[in-house]
Amino acid sequence: MKLKNLKLEINQHVAVITFNRPDQLNALNLETLAELKQLLEKIEKDAVLRCIVLTGAGKAFVAGADIKAMSEMNPKQAKAFAETGQALFSYMEQMPQPIIACINGFALGGGCELACACDLRTASTKIKIGEPEVNLGIVPGFAGSVRLPRLIGLSQAKKMILTGEPLSALEAEEIGLIHWIYKPEELLPNTLKIAERLAAKSLTALATIKHQLRKSLELEFTEAEKFEAETFSKCFTTPDQKEGMNAFLEKRKPKFEGLD
């Protein structure tokens, strides 16, 4: 697959995708969204790749959606653009592989929404992350108003979206938006270590956990408990459950299916 706006590197079982439009601060346009979807579809089918890291080239992770392109959109085009981003980010949530946002710089608007669609988030000490759409006379369009309240609570989401003011890495960590913070030069190496730890785990279990957590938000408590019991029991039909428990009892590292 020929890539124009992205770069792909493979580190054993980890796929590292870099947004590669540094002159545009890696802004998301339709072409980039389509390219990312095609690449993720390819990765999802690769049994060797068990974790994904997203990061950006230059001084931005993703500084937002492409404002120049948006400025020329009519309402119908704007709706299609929002729906494209929403569909892609939902697809990311439903992929079996965990996805880590390695936030190396600005993550604003669409960039913040992209990070929120990832399962885990690491950040450089020098980042700025936020939802500044209100300053453009618009609202979030890639499900920022949906995911942020679920991640950090309604009160903090209101503060971010209504003021449009970006947060520092420490501020984002304090409200639970960022999981780990590193010095800029230590960000990617440490993110890869986290990715490698995840890649060594059962992909069956990881995929089930992602689905289980997402589904639990849609169900009433007792129904969510029933769903958990069902997914728990299904794990006992898998080779990974037998391997994981046998490895524990035999005091050795598990060798889950799909790993060399």
ZIWO-V927448 format. One record per pair of residues at least 4 apart in sequence whose ideal C-beta (glycine too) atoms are under 7 Angstrom apart, sorted by the first residue. I is the first residue (numbers start at 1). J is the second residue. If there is no record, write none. Layout:
i->(I | I)
j->(J | J)
//
This chain:
i->(1 | 1 | 1 | 3 | 3 | 3 | 4 | 5 | 5 | 5 | 5 | 5 | 5 | 6 | 6 | 6 | 6 | 6 | 6 | 6 | 7 | 7 | 8 | 8 | 8 | 9 | 10 | 11 | 11 | 13 | 13 | 13 | 13 | 13 | 13 | 14 | 14 | 14 | 14 | 14 | 14 | 15 | 15 | 15 | 16 | 16 | 17 | 17 | 17 | 18 | 18 | 18 | 19 | 19 | 19 | 19 | 20 | 21 | 21 | 21 | 22 | 22 | 22 | 25 | 25 | 25 | 26 | 26 | 26 | 26 | 26 | 26 | 27 | 27 | 27 | 27 | 28 | 28 | 28 | 28 | 28 | 28 | 29 | 29 | 30 | 30 | 30 | 31 | 32 | 33 | 33 | 33 | 33 | 34 | 35 | 36 | 36 | 37 | 37 | 37 | 38 | 39 | 40 | 40 | 40 | 40 | 42 | 43 | 43 | 43 | 44 | 44 | 44 | 47 | 49 | 50 | 50 | 50 | 50 | 51 | 51 | 51 | 51 | 51 | 52 | 52 | 53 | 53 | 53 | 53 | 53 | 54 | 54 | 54 | 54 | 55 | 55 | 55 | 55 | 56 | 56 | 56 | 56 | 56 | 59 | 59 | 60 | 60 | 61 | 61 | 61 | 61 | 61 | 61 | 62 | 62 | 62 | 62 | 63 | 63 | 63 | 64 | 64 | 64 | 64 | 65 | 65 | 65 | 66 | 67 | 70 | 73 | 73 | 73 | 74 | 75 | 76 | 77 | 78 | 79 | 80 | 81 | 82 | 82 | 82 | 83 | 84 | 85 | 85 | 85 | 85 | 86 | 86 | 86 | 87 | 88 | 89 | 89 | 89 | 89 | 89 | 89 | 90 | 91 | 92 | 92 | 92 | 93 | 93 | 95 | 96 | 96 | 96 | 98 | 98 | 98 | 98 | 99 | 99 | 100 | 100 | 100 | 100 | 100 | 100 | 100 | 101 | 101 | 101 | 101 | 102 | 102 | 102 | 102 | 103 | 103 | 103 | 103 | 103 | 103 | 103 | 103 | 104 | 104 | 105 | 105 | 106 | 106 | 107 | 107 | 107 | 107 | 107 | 108 | 108 | 108 | 108 | 108 | 109 | 109 | 109 | 109 | 110 | 110 | 111 | 112 | 112 | 112 | 112 | 112 | 113 | 113 | 113 | 113 | 113 | 113 | 115 | 115 | 116 | 116 | 116 | 116 | 117 | 119 | 120 | 121 | 121 | 121 | 122 | 122 | 122 | 122 | 122 | 122 | 122 | 123 | 123 | 123 | 123 | 123 | 124 | 124 | 124 | 124 | 125 | 125 | 125 | 125 | 126 | 127 | 128 | 128 | 129 | 129 | 129 | 129 | 130 | 130 | 130 | 130 | 130 | 131 | 131 | 131 | 131 | 131 | 132 | 132 | 133 | 133 | 133 | 133 | 134 | 134 | 134 | 135 | 139 | 140 | 140 | 140 | 143 | 144 | 144 | 145 | 147 | 148 | 148 | 148 | 148 | 149 | 149 | 149 | 150 | 151 | 151 | 152 | 152 | 152 | 152 | 152 | 153 | 154 | 155 | 156 | 156 | 157 | 158 | 159 | 167 | 167 | 168 | 169 | 169 | 169 | 170 | 170 | 172 | 172 | 173 | 173 | 182 | 182 | 182 | 186 | 187 | 188 | 189 | 190 | 191 | 192 | 193 | 194 | 195 | 196 | 198 | 201 | 201 | 201 | 202 | 202 | 202 | 202 | 203 | 203 | 204 | 204 | 204 | 205 | 205 | 205 | 206 | 207 | 208 | 208 | 208 | 209 | 210 | 211 | 212 | 212 | 212 | 215 | 215 | 216 | 219 | 219 | 219 | 220 | 221 | 222 | 223 | 224 | 225 | 226 | 227 | 228 | 229 | 230 | 235 | 236 | 239 | 239 | 240 | 240 | 240 | 241 | 242 | 243 | 243 | 243 | 243 | 244 | 244 | 245 | 246 | 247 | 247 | 247 | 255)
j->(38 | 39 | 42 | 7 | 8 | 35 | 35 | 19 | 20 | 21 | 31 | 32 | 35 | 17 | 18 | 19 | 20 | 35 | 36 | 39 | 18 | 20 | 15 | 17 | 39 | 16 | 15 | 16 | 192 | 48 | 49 | 50 | 51 | 199 | 259 | 51 | 53 | 192 | 195 | 196 | 199 | 43 | 49 | 52 | 53 | 55 | 39 | 52 | 54 | 55 | 56 | 57 | 26 | 56 | 57 | 62 | 57 | 26 | 27 | 32 | 26 | 57 | 58 | 60 | 63 | 106 | 56 | 57 | 60 | 61 | 62 | 63 | 63 | 64 | 65 | 66 | 32 | 33 | 62 | 65 | 66 | 110 | 66 | 69 | 34 | 81 | 84 | 35 | 36 | 37 | 84 | 85 | 88 | 38 | 39 | 40 | 88 | 41 | 88 | 91 | 42 | 43 | 44 | 91 | 92 | 95 | 46 | 49 | 52 | 97 | 95 | 96 | 97 | 258 | 97 | 97 | 199 | 203 | 258 | 97 | 98 | 195 | 198 | 199 | 97 | 99 | 100 | 102 | 191 | 192 | 195 | 99 | 101 | 102 | 118 | 61 | 102 | 104 | 188 | 60 | 61 | 62 | 104 | 105 | 105 | 106 | 105 | 106 | 103 | 104 | 105 | 106 | 107 | 111 | 107 | 110 | 111 | 114 | 106 | 108 | 111 | 108 | 109 | 110 | 111 | 70 | 109 | 110 | 70 | 71 | 78 | 77 | 78 | 81 | 78 | 79 | 80 | 81 | 82 | 83 | 84 | 85 | 86 | 141 | 142 | 87 | 88 | 89 | 110 | 141 | 142 | 90 | 142 | 143 | 91 | 92 | 93 | 113 | 114 | 117 | 142 | 143 | 94 | 95 | 99 | 117 | 118 | 117 | 214 | 99 | 203 | 206 | 207 | 119 | 120 | 198 | 206 | 118 | 119 | 118 | 119 | 120 | 122 | 191 | 194 | 195 | 114 | 115 | 118 | 121 | 122 | 187 | 188 | 191 | 107 | 115 | 121 | 122 | 123 | 124 | 127 | 129 | 124 | 187 | 124 | 127 | 111 | 128 | 111 | 112 | 115 | 127 | 129 | 112 | 128 | 130 | 132 | 166 | 113 | 131 | 132 | 133 | 114 | 142 | 115 | 116 | 129 | 130 | 131 | 144 | 117 | 140 | 142 | 143 | 144 | 147 | 121 | 129 | 144 | 147 | 148 | 151 | 147 | 210 | 179 | 177 | 178 | 179 | 179 | 180 | 182 | 187 | 190 | 191 | 194 | 127 | 169 | 172 | 178 | 181 | 169 | 182 | 184 | 187 | 169 | 181 | 183 | 184 | 184 | 169 | 166 | 168 | 166 | 167 | 172 | 177 | 160 | 164 | 165 | 166 | 167 | 140 | 144 | 160 | 161 | 164 | 164 | 166 | 138 | 139 | 140 | 164 | 161 | 162 | 164 | 164 | 145 | 144 | 145 | 161 | 147 | 148 | 161 | 161 | 151 | 152 | 157 | 160 | 161 | 153 | 154 | 157 | 217 | 176 | 177 | 156 | 157 | 175 | 176 | 177 | 157 | 158 | 159 | 160 | 175 | 161 | 162 | 163 | 171 | 172 | 172 | 173 | 178 | 181 | 174 | 181 | 177 | 178 | 178 | 181 | 186 | 187 | 190 | 190 | 191 | 192 | 193 | 194 | 195 | 196 | 197 | 198 | 199 | 200 | 206 | 205 | 206 | 256 | 206 | 240 | 244 | 256 | 207 | 258 | 208 | 238 | 240 | 209 | 235 | 240 | 210 | 211 | 212 | 231 | 235 | 213 | 214 | 215 | 216 | 228 | 231 | 219 | 227 | 224 | 223 | 224 | 227 | 224 | 225 | 226 | 227 | 228 | 229 | 230 | 231 | 232 | 233 | 234 | 241 | 241 | 243 | 257 | 244 | 256 | 257 | 245 | 246 | 247 | 254 | 255 | 256 | 248 | 254 | 249 | 250 | 252 | 253 | 254 | 259)
//
